[in-house]
Amino acid sequence: MAQQSLFKSKIGLIAATVGSAVGLGNVWRFPAETQANGGAAFLLTYILCVLVLGIPVMLAEFSLGRAGHSDAVGAFKNLGASRCWWGVGALGILASYIILWFYMVVAGWTLEYLIQSITGVLYEPIAGISDGNGQFAVRMNQFISEGPGAVANTFLMIAINIGVLLLGVQKGIERLSSILMPLLFVLLLVFCYVSVTLPDAAAGLEYFLNPDFSKITPGVVLNALGQSFFSLSLGMGILITYSSYFPAKTRLIKTAFTVSLLDLLVAVMMGVIIFPAVMSFGLQDHGLEGATLVFVTLPEVFSQMPGTQFWSVLFFLFLMVAALTSTISIAEVSVKFMQDRFRFGRVKACLTVLCPLFLFSTVCALSQGPLSHIKICGMTIFDSLDFFATNICLPVGSIFLCVYLGWFSPKGLFESQLTNAGTIRSRFVGIIRFIIRYLAPILIALVLLSPYF
């Protein structure tokens, strides 16, 4: 592999990999999923899914990617896997590309709210609506229902992604992640401090951290599994693609634990930010839920704090950072596929992958507004794509990945990757191998089937 296709530094490698996992999945999607699935009951189930299944599956993807030195399909091919196994990589690429359709829309929302925070438009009163009566819910609904504004900002985020991806692995992905990920954590710490000092923060923390075990249902477990895979970027081909850029000396087990624990930390910190704020300002009575939760809750909080505009700009800058690290890593999966499978140059691959999003993401943006009447299985186009990619494609792809690494990959490949060809000793190798061969495929399959029991 050419030197320019490798991450240059250990810090850059960790920052880019954490950036692929820590993003909108934690900041935007996690609070909404937690609220919809019982608060602390969901959090507990989510943490268990990450620790028991997430880390081993991540290591399986790391091993496959570094050993295969290619895209999510080519990695299987380079390891001598039969054609039927290539479909596992193809499913990951399909899932990541579908996710990119609606992720770009959410990224566009973050850009719009950053712009409105800077200009102060976000906090201008709406005739007949007071802050206490849901001004920001009305403003968000107006923004997404009108269509053109949401589409225009989605287009801008697609253009920004094209610019970063054209710079390549080191100058684009690694450099951006090395700057933005530390900033993201600093901003999170600031907002955690602000949130826990709010008047009724204890009630929000109680909801988020004290589980009611009666709320743990098969549906909650399935959603927690989907969220854990989504937030860790499992089953999307991202980690296979990124690990193909790992140098041979990279310690995979240490990297996987670092990425997963930082991912968990960000999710928990987002809960600490959101739920005390919801309780402190009585926002639980506004019926806030789903994709727009963060965009309604936090402006409501900022409007009741000194320095409203400052905090708002800071938060939506942070949210756009999360959006960029997410969309760039997801898009790189298909870009790498085009480069390796079709021998496209970097520019041609980036344009081939991202230009169709101007159409696909427009449909997703409009499905939250003018096209919201179009339903697929009772859900909007936006929500149905989210459900299909997250709760079906990611777990199914991960099952077959585990089966391949556990039973059909070249003998000793998994252990060799985990130990860097025997140069590293770890007590976890045997446990991880057992989980990948036996536990992970069975547990993931049971969770997928649990709603039908």
N, C-alpha and C positions, 0 to 999 in steps of 0.2 A: 504494500500500500504506500502510496506517496506520502511524504512527510506532511504535506499541507492538509492531509485528510485526518490528521490526528490532533487531539487536544494537546495544547502546548505545555500547560502547567497543571499541577495537581489541584490548585485552587480553582483554576478555570474549569477543569473537568468536573469537580464537585459542584461548582456554581451552575454550570450548564445542566448537569443531571438533576440537581435540586430544582432548577428553574423549569425543567420539563415536568416535574411532579408537582411542585408548589406553584400554583397559579390560580386561575379562576375557579378551578375545581374545589380548592379550599376556601377561597375568599368569597366567591359568589354562590357556588352550588352547595357547599357544606352547611351554611346556616339555614338555607331553605329546606334541605333534606332533614336536618335536625328538628326543625320546627314541625315539619309534616309527619315525623315519625316518633314522636314521644319524648323529645328532649334528651335527657340523660340516658334513657334506655337505648336510644339510637347511638349516642356517643360511645357507650360501653361496648355495644355490639360492633361498632365501627373499629374501635381500638383492637378488639380481639381478631377481627378479620385482617387487619393490617399485620399484626404480630404473627398470627398462626399461618396465614396464607399469603399475605402480601409480600413479605420479605423473601420467602422461598421462591415464589413465582418470579419476583424481580431478579433473583440470582439465576434462575433458569434462563431468563431473557438476556441477562448480561453474558452468561456463558455461551449461549448460542450466537449472540452478536459478535463477541470478540473472537470466537473460534471461526465463525463463518466469514468475517471481514467483508460484509456486504449489506445490502438492504434486507428487509424482512422476508422476502422471497428468496433472494440469492443466498442468504445465510444457510438455509436448508439445502439448497442445491450444491453449494460448495462443500458441505459436509457429507455429500453422497446420498442424501435422502431421496426417496422415490417421489415421483410427481405428486402423489396424493398428499404428501406432507407439505408441499409448497403452498397448498391451499390454506394452511394454517397462517402462514405469513401474509397471504393475500387477504384473508379475513381481517387481519390486523390493519392492513393498509386501507381496506374498505371502511372499517370502523373509524379510523383516524380521519379519513377524508370526510365522512358524513358528519362527524363531530365538528370538523372545521367549518362546515356550512353555518351551523347556528352559533358556534363560538365567535366567529367574526362579527355576528350581530351584537352579542353581548360586549365584545371589545369596542364596537362602535358606540354603545351606550356609555361606556366608561369615558370615551373621548368627549362625547357631548356634555357629560356632567362635569368633566374637568374644565371645558370651555365655559360652561354656564357658571361654574364656581369662580373662575378668574374674572369674568365680566360682572358677576353679581346678579345676573338674570335669574339664577336658580332661586334666589330669596326675595324676588319681587313679589308682592302680594297678587293673588288672583281674585278678581272681583267676586264677592259673595262667599269666599272661602277663607277661613282663618286657619292658622297653623294647627290649632287644636282639633280642627275638624277634617284633617287629612289633606292639606294643601299639596303636599308632595306626592301623595297617591294620585291626586287629580293631575298634577303636572306630568308624572310619569306616564299615566294613561293617555294623556293628550299627545305626548311625544311619540309613543310607539303606535298610537292609533292613526296619527296623521300620515305616517309612512315616509314621505320624502326626507325628513330630517334624519330618521333612523337609517335609511338607505344611504344617504350622503356620508354619514359618519362611518358606516360599515365600509364604504368604498375607500375612505381615507385610511382606515386601519389595514385594509388589504394592500394598499399602496405602500404603507410603512413596512409591512411584512416583506413585500417584494424587495424593497431597498435593503433591508437587513440580510435577507437570505442570499441576495446577489453577492454580498461580500464574502460568503463562504463560511467555513467552520471556525477558523481561528479569528479572523477579522470581524466576522459578523456575530455568530452565535456565542462563541466563547467570550469575546470582548464585552458584548452587551450584557451577558449573564453575570460576568465578574463585577460589573458596575452596579447593575440593578438589584441583584439578590441581597447584598448587604444593606442597600437602601430600604428594601422591602421589610427586612427584619427590624431595622431601626424604627421605621414608621409604625410597625405593629406594636412594638414595645410602648411607644408614646401613646397610642390609642388604648392599649390595655390599661395603662395608668389612669387615663382620663375616665374610662368607663367604670372602673372599680371604685372611683371616688364619687360617683353619682349618688343621689339620695337613696334610692331603693335598689342599689346594686345587688344587695344580698338576695333579694327575691329572684332576680335574674340568674344569679349563680346557683341558687337552689334548683331552679328549673333545669339548668344546663348540666349540673354536676351530681345531683342526687337522684339516682335512677328509680323509677317505678317499674319493677320487673314484670308486672302484669301487662305492660305495654309492649313487651318483646313478643312479637307475632312472626309467623313465617314471612309475611310481607315486609316487616321491618328488617328482618335478617337479610332478605334478598336485596332490599334497598341499601343496606349497610355494606353488603358485599359489592354491589355495583358502585357505590360511592368510593369504597376503598380502592377498587381497581381503577376507577376514573381518576381519583386524586393522585394515585401513584403512577399513572400512565401505563398501566398493565394491559396487555392484550391489544394495544394500539400500534405496535411496531416501533414505538418511539424508543424504548430502551434497547431493543435489538439494534436499531439504527445508531443510536448514540454510543452504545458499547462497541460498535465496529470502529469507532474513533478512539477507543481506550488504548493506551500503550500497553505492552505485554506485562509490564511490572505493576500495573494497577491491582490493588488488593480488592477483589470483588466483594468479599463478605463485609469488609470494613466499609466500603462504599455504599453497599445496600443498606446496612444498618444506619449509617449516617443520613442518607437520603430519606429513609422511611421515618426515622425519629424526627428529623426536621419537618417533614411533611405533617406528621402528627402534631408537632408543636404549633405549626401555623394554624391547623384546623382548630385546635383547642383555644388558641389565642383569639381566633375570629369569633368563637362562641363567647369568650369572655368579653369581647368588644360589643357584640350585637345584643345578647339577651339581657344584661343589666340595663342597657339603654332602652330596650323595648319596655321593660317593667318600670323603669324610673319615670318614663314619660307617658305611661298608660297606653302605649301603642299596641298592646295585645288586643285591645278592643276595636282596632281599626280593620281587622280582617286581613292583615298583611300576610302574604304567603307567596311561595313560588319564586319565579325568576326575578321578580322586581323587588324582593324583600330588602336587599341591601341598599338599593337606590331610593327607597322610600324612608327606611328607618334612620339611616345615618344623617341625611339632611334635616330630618325632624329634630334630631339630637343637636346638631350643630347650630340650628336656629335658636336654640335655647341656652347657648353657651356664649361667654365672652369670646371675641375674636372669631365670630362665625365664619367669615370668608376665609381666614387663614386655615382653620381646621378643615374646611371643606376642600380647599385646593390641595392641601396635604394628603387627605384621604383619597381623593379621586386621582391624584398623581400616583399614589401607591396602587390603586386599583388598575390603572392603565399599565403600570409596570407588570402586575400579575397577568394582565391580558396579553401583553407582548411576549412574555416568557412562555406562556401557554401556546399561543397561536403559532409562534415561530417553531417550537419543538414539534408540534403536530404536523405542520406543513413540511418540515424537513423529511418526514417519513416518506411522503410521496415524491419529493424532490430527489432523494437518494435512490428511490425505486426507478425513476425515469433515467437517472444518470447511469445506473448499473445495468438495468435490463435493456434499455433502448439506446444506450451510448450517447445520450444527449449531453451537450455541454451544460455548464451550470446555469447560464442565462436562459437557454431554451427550456431546461427542466423547470426552473422557477416560474417562467411565464406560462408553461403548459399546465402546471398544477394550479397556480393562483388566479390566472385570468378567468377561468370558468366560474370562480367564486363570485364574480360580479353579478352573475345570473343566479346561481344557487342560493347565495346568501341574501339576495334581494327577496326571493320567495320566502325564505325563513323570516326575514324582517317584516314583510307584509303579513305573514301569518299571525303575528302578534297584534295586528291592527286591521287593516282593510280586508284581509283574507282569513280572519279569525273564524269565520263561519264554516270554513272547510275543515272537516274532521276526519281523522284516520283512527279507527277504533276508539272513537269518543274523545280523541285528543287533537290539539292543533298540530299543524305540520311540524312546528318547532318542537313541541313536547313529544310527539311520536318519534321523531328522529333521535331525540335525547334518550328515550326509553329503549328503542331498538338497539342503538349503538352501545349504550351503557349497560343495560340489564340483560342483554342477550349476546351480542357479538363479543364483548370483552370477556365475560366468564366462559363462554363456549370455546373461544380461541385459546384461553388459558388452560382449559382442560386438556386439549389436544397437544398443546406445547409441553405440558407436564408429562403426558404419556410418551411423547417422543423423546424428551430428555431422559426420562426414567427407564425406558425400555428399548428404544429403537435407535438412539444416537450411537455413534462409534464408541466402542468399549473404552471406558475410563475417561471419556471426554469431559463429563461434568466434574468429576473429582479433580482432573488435571487443571481445569479452569479455576476451580475454587481454591486450589492450593498453588497456583502458578507453577504447574509442572512439578509439584512436590517440594518446592522451595519454602512453602509456608505451612505451618502446622496449625490446625484449628480443631477444637473439640466439637464445633458445630457441623462439620462436613457430613458425618454420619447421620445426624438428625435431619439436616436439610435434604439429604438424598432420600431418606425414608419418607419425609413429607411429600417430596415431589413424586415418588414412585407410587405411593399408596394413599396417603391422607388427602393431599390437595385435590386430586381428580374426583375422589369420592365425595368429599365435603362440598366442593363447588357444585357438583351435579345434584347433590341432595338439596342444597340451597335453591338452585334453579327450579327444582321440581316441587319444593315445599309448599308454594301457594296452591298446588293442585291436590295435596294430600287431604 
